[in-house]
Amino acid sequence: MNNSIQGSLSILLGAFLISFSPVFVNLVDIEPTVSGFYRMLFGSIVLFIIYLIKNNENPLRKNISKFIVLGAIFFSLDLWFWHRSVIYVGPGLSTLLANFQILILPFIALVFFNQKTQIIQIFSIALGLLGLFLITGQSWDITENNYKLGILFGLLTAVSYAGYIISMKRIDHNSAVNSDPIFNLLFVSLISAGLLFLFSIIEQVPLEIKSSSELIWMICYGLFSHVLGWFFILRGLQKISAVTVGIILLTQPILSYVWDVIIFKKIILPIEYFGIVSVLLAMIITIKSENQKN
């Protein structure tokens, strides 16, 4: 199995794991900034233990790349913007807007890595966006008074998401820094937790977990959606282009949608099946195009 296939499968597994994020969040009654903080906090604890066991050294004594700091800033902003977009325009439209990252990534990849987007990739981007529109467009729950603000937050989520992916990709292009996904994700998590803690102080939101069940769900959120999910994504990011990563990550909102149907009994419309097929087809096309380059 060559590197491009391994990388694609790793990204796909990561997307599967982070697709449970809205499930964990919906199972608790916690403020958005607070749930994001605990995701980063519990994730940091697990990653710190894993790194100690794996490398037998204190990661806090090692130098980190400036791109890790930049990635952490983008990631914390991604969480903050996305949760508020959900509040104002609903999960469907906010998810669609967040995944506009696949339109932003080709331009950033061209600037930073001189990675030219293939025509077939442009086609798969359009096909993937069409699929997302067919899936989410039928269930938009728009609060009229806050519609424009929700749209803005959704687009800012997409920019932050793209910035995070590119920041992590930049680490792999700098041989002078540590490219271990566990190390990188650990410091992204620590810095993001600190930033979200500051956000909670500014918002005057208490860091309160009201029950043991909420604590368990937050630990699962940090372990599965963050630690394992992003470990596989960062590992795959080392093997394939940023554009392909962005397109494969479209499977995350698709899977989240499936869990919504299975767990929360969401009714699925016939047109939404076409959307799922369109996104899966876009993913297959872009993986094949990546494989042909290697």
C-alpha positions as CSV (number, residue, x, y, z in Angstrom):
1,M,0.0,0.0,0.0
2,N,1.6,3.3,-1.1
3,N,1.8,6.5,0.9
4,S,-1.1,8.3,-0.8
5,I,-3.5,5.4,0.0
6,Q,-2.2,5.1,3.6
7,G,-2.6,8.9,4.0
8,S,-6.1,8.9,2.6
9,L,-7.3,6.0,4.8
10,S,-5.7,7.7,7.8
11,I,-7.6,11.0,7.1
12,L,-10.8,9.0,6.5
13,L,-10.5,7.2,9.9
14,G,-9.8,10.6,11.6
15,A,-12.9,12.1,9.9
16,F,-14.9,9.1,11.2
17,L,-13.8,9.7,14.8
18,I,-14.4,13.5,14.8
19,S,-17.8,13.0,13.2
20,F,-19.0,12.1,16.7
21,S,-18.2,15.6,18.0
22,P,-21.8,17.0,17.6
23,V,-23.1,13.8,19.2
24,F,-21.0,14.3,22.3
25,V,-21.9,18.0,22.4
26,N,-25.6,17.4,22.0
27,L,-25.6,14.9,24.9
28,V,-24.6,17.6,27.4
29,D,-26.0,20.9,28.6
30,I,-22.7,22.9,28.6
31,E,-21.9,26.3,27.1
32,P,-20.0,26.1,23.7
33,T,-16.8,27.7,24.9
34,V,-16.8,25.4,28.0
35,S,-17.3,22.2,26.0
36,G,-14.4,23.3,23.7
37,F,-12.2,24.0,26.7
38,Y,-12.8,20.5,28.2
39,R,-12.2,18.8,24.9
40,M,-8.8,20.5,24.7
41,L,-8.0,19.9,28.4
42,F,-8.8,16.2,28.5
43,G,-7.2,15.8,25.2
44,S,-4.0,17.4,26.5
45,I,-3.9,15.2,29.5
46,V,-4.2,12.0,27.4
47,L,-1.7,13.2,24.8
48,F,0.8,14.1,27.5
49,I,0.6,10.6,29.1
50,I,0.9,9.0,25.6
51,Y,4.0,11.0,24.7
52,L,5.7,10.3,28.1
53,I,5.1,6.5,27.7
54,K,6.2,6.5,24.0
55,N,9.3,8.7,24.3
56,N,10.2,8.6,28.0
57,E,10.9,12.4,28.0
58,N,9.1,15.5,29.1
59,P,7.6,17.2,26.0
60,L,7.4,20.5,27.8
61,R,11.2,20.8,27.7
62,K,11.3,20.7,23.9
63,N,11.1,23.5,21.4
64,I,7.9,23.9,19.4
65,S,7.3,25.3,15.9
66,K,5.8,28.7,15.5
67,F,3.3,26.9,13.2
68,I,2.0,24.9,16.2
69,V,1.2,28.2,17.9
70,L,-0.4,29.5,14.8
71,G,-2.4,26.3,14.3
72,A,-3.6,26.4,17.9
73,I,-4.9,29.9,17.4
74,F,-6.8,28.9,14.3
75,F,-8.1,25.7,16.0
76,S,-9.5,27.6,19.0
77,L,-11.1,30.2,16.8
78,D,-12.6,27.3,14.7
79,L,-14.3,25.9,17.7
80,W,-15.5,29.3,18.9
81,F,-16.9,30.4,15.6
82,W,-18.5,27.1,14.7
83,H,-20.5,26.7,17.9
84,R,-22.0,30.1,17.5
85,S,-22.8,29.6,13.9
86,V,-24.8,26.5,15.0
87,I,-26.7,28.7,17.4
88,Y,-27.7,31.3,14.8
89,V,-28.3,29.3,11.6
90,G,-28.6,25.7,12.8
91,P,-26.3,22.7,12.4
92,G,-27.0,22.1,8.7
93,L,-26.0,25.5,7.3
94,S,-23.2,26.0,9.8
95,T,-21.7,22.6,8.7
96,L,-21.9,23.6,5.0
97,L,-20.3,26.9,5.7
98,A,-17.5,25.4,7.8
99,N,-16.6,23.0,4.9
100,F,-16.1,25.9,2.5
101,Q,-12.5,25.3,3.7
102,I,-12.1,23.1,0.6
103,L,-12.5,26.2,-1.5
104,I,-10.0,28.1,0.5
105,L,-7.3,25.4,0.8
106,P,-6.3,25.3,-2.9
107,F,-5.4,29.0,-2.9
108,I,-3.4,28.8,0.4
109,A,-1.7,25.6,-0.8
110,L,-0.7,27.3,-4.0
111,V,0.8,30.2,-2.1
112,F,2.7,28.3,0.6
113,F,3.5,25.0,-1.1
114,N,3.2,25.8,-4.8
115,Q,0.7,22.9,-5.1
116,K,-1.3,23.5,-8.2
117,T,-4.9,22.3,-8.1
118,Q,-5.7,19.8,-10.8
119,I,-8.8,20.2,-12.9
120,I,-10.2,16.9,-11.6
121,Q,-9.7,18.2,-8.0
122,I,-11.7,21.3,-8.9
123,F,-14.5,19.1,-10.3
124,S,-14.5,17.0,-7.1
125,I,-14.6,20.2,-4.9
126,A,-17.7,21.4,-6.8
127,L,-19.2,17.9,-6.6
128,G,-18.5,17.7,-2.9
129,L,-20.1,21.1,-2.2
130,L,-23.1,20.1,-4.2
131,G,-23.5,17.0,-2.1
132,L,-23.2,19.0,1.1
133,F,-25.8,21.4,-0.1
134,L,-28.2,18.6,-1.0
135,I,-27.8,17.1,2.4
136,T,-27.9,20.2,4.6
137,G,-30.0,22.5,2.5
138,Q,-33.2,20.8,3.3
139,S,-32.9,21.2,7.1
140,W,-31.7,24.7,7.6
141,D,-33.1,26.1,10.8
142,I,-32.5,29.8,10.4
143,T,-33.2,32.4,13.1
144,E,-34.1,35.4,10.9
145,N,-32.7,38.2,13.2
146,N,-29.3,36.6,13.5
147,Y,-29.0,35.1,10.0
148,K,-26.2,37.4,8.7
149,L,-24.2,37.0,11.9
150,G,-24.5,33.2,11.7
151,I,-23.3,33.3,8.1
152,L,-20.3,35.4,9.1
153,F,-19.4,33.0,11.9
154,G,-19.8,30.0,9.5
155,L,-17.4,31.6,7.0
156,L,-14.9,32.5,9.7
157,T,-15.0,28.9,10.8
158,A,-14.0,27.8,7.3
159,V,-11.1,30.3,7.2
160,S,-10.0,29.1,10.7
161,Y,-10.3,25.4,9.6
162,A,-8.2,26.0,6.5
163,G,-5.7,28.0,8.5
164,Y,-5.3,25.1,11.0
165,I,-4.8,22.5,8.3
166,I,-2.2,24.6,6.4
167,S,-0.4,25.5,9.7
168,M,0.0,21.8,10.5
169,K,1.1,21.0,6.9
170,R,3.8,23.7,7.2
171,I,5.4,21.8,10.1
172,D,6.1,18.9,7.8
173,H,7.9,21.2,5.4
174,N,10.4,22.4,8.1
175,S,12.9,19.7,8.8
176,A,14.3,21.6,11.8
177,V,11.2,21.0,14.0
178,N,9.5,17.9,15.5
179,S,6.9,16.4,13.1
180,D,5.6,13.8,15.5
181,P,1.8,14.1,15.3
182,I,1.4,13.3,19.0
183,F,3.8,16.1,20.0
184,N,2.2,18.6,17.6
185,L,-1.3,17.8,18.7
186,L,-0.3,18.0,22.4
187,F,0.9,21.6,22.1
188,V,-2.0,22.6,19.8
189,S,-4.3,21.2,22.5
190,L,-2.5,22.9,25.4
191,I,-2.4,26.3,23.7
192,S,-6.0,26.0,22.5
193,A,-7.2,25.1,26.0
194,G,-5.5,28.2,27.4
195,L,-7.1,30.4,24.7
196,L,-10.6,28.9,25.3
197,F,-10.1,29.4,29.1
198,L,-9.4,33.1,28.4
199,F,-12.5,33.3,26.2
200,S,-14.6,31.8,29.0
201,I,-13.3,34.5,31.4
202,I,-14.0,37.3,28.9
203,E,-17.5,35.8,28.3
204,Q,-17.9,35.3,32.1
205,V,-19.0,31.7,31.6
206,P,-18.3,29.4,34.5
207,L,-16.3,26.2,33.7
208,E,-19.0,24.0,35.3
209,I,-19.7,20.3,34.7
210,K,-23.0,19.6,36.3
211,S,-23.1,15.8,36.5
212,S,-20.9,12.7,36.3
213,S,-22.6,11.8,33.0
214,E,-21.6,15.1,31.5
215,L,-18.0,14.5,32.7
216,I,-17.9,11.1,31.0
217,W,-19.2,12.6,27.7
218,M,-16.6,15.4,27.8
219,I,-13.8,12.8,28.4
220,C,-15.1,10.8,25.4
221,Y,-15.2,14.0,23.4
222,G,-11.6,14.8,24.2
223,L,-10.4,11.2,23.7
224,F,-12.2,10.1,20.6
225,S,-13.1,13.2,18.7
226,H,-9.9,15.1,19.5
227,V,-7.0,12.9,20.4
228,L,-7.6,9.9,18.2
229,G,-9.4,11.7,15.4
230,W,-6.8,14.4,14.9
231,F,-3.9,12.1,15.4
232,F,-5.0,10.1,12.3
233,I,-5.7,13.3,10.4
234,L,-2.3,14.8,11.2
235,R,-0.5,11.5,10.3
236,G,-2.3,11.4,7.0
237,L,-1.5,15.1,6.4
238,Q,2.2,14.1,6.2
239,K,1.5,11.8,3.2
240,I,-1.0,13.6,0.9
241,S,-1.7,17.2,-0.3
242,A,-3.6,19.7,1.8
243,V,-6.3,20.0,-0.9
244,T,-7.0,16.2,-0.9
245,V,-7.1,16.3,2.9
246,G,-9.8,19.0,2.8
247,I,-11.9,17.1,0.4
248,I,-11.7,13.8,2.3
249,L,-12.7,15.7,5.5
250,L,-16.0,16.3,3.8
251,T,-16.9,12.9,5.0
252,Q,-17.0,14.2,8.6
253,P,-20.2,16.2,8.2
254,I,-21.7,13.4,6.2
255,L,-21.0,10.9,9.0
256,S,-22.3,13.4,11.6
257,Y,-25.5,13.6,9.6
258,V,-25.7,9.8,9.7
259,W,-25.3,9.7,13.5
260,D,-28.0,12.4,13.7
261,V,-30.4,10.0,11.8
262,I,-29.5,6.9,13.8
263,I,-29.1,8.3,17.3
264,F,-31.4,11.3,17.3
265,K,-34.0,9.9,14.8
266,K,-33.6,12.6,12.2
267,I,-35.8,12.0,9.1
268,I,-33.8,11.8,5.9
269,L,-35.2,13.0,2.6
270,P,-34.7,11.2,-0.8
271,I,-32.7,14.2,-2.2
272,E,-30.3,13.9,0.8
273,Y,-29.3,10.4,-0.4
274,F,-28.1,12.0,-3.6
275,G,-26.0,14.4,-1.6
276,I,-24.3,11.6,0.3
277,V,-23.5,9.8,-2.9
278,S,-22.1,13.0,-4.4
279,V,-19.7,13.6,-1.5
280,L,-18.5,10.0,-1.5
281,L,-17.9,10.2,-5.2
282,A,-15.9,13.4,-4.8
283,M,-13.8,11.7,-2.2
284,I,-13.1,8.7,-4.4
285,I,-12.2,10.9,-7.4
286,T,-9.7,13.0,-5.4
287,I,-8.1,10.0,-3.8
288,K,-7.5,8.5,-7.2
289,S,-6.1,11.7,-8.5
290,E,-3.7,11.9,-5.5
291,N,-2.6,8.3,-6.2
292,Q,-1.8,9.0,-9.8
293,K,0.6,11.8,-8.8
294,N,2.7,9.5,-6.6
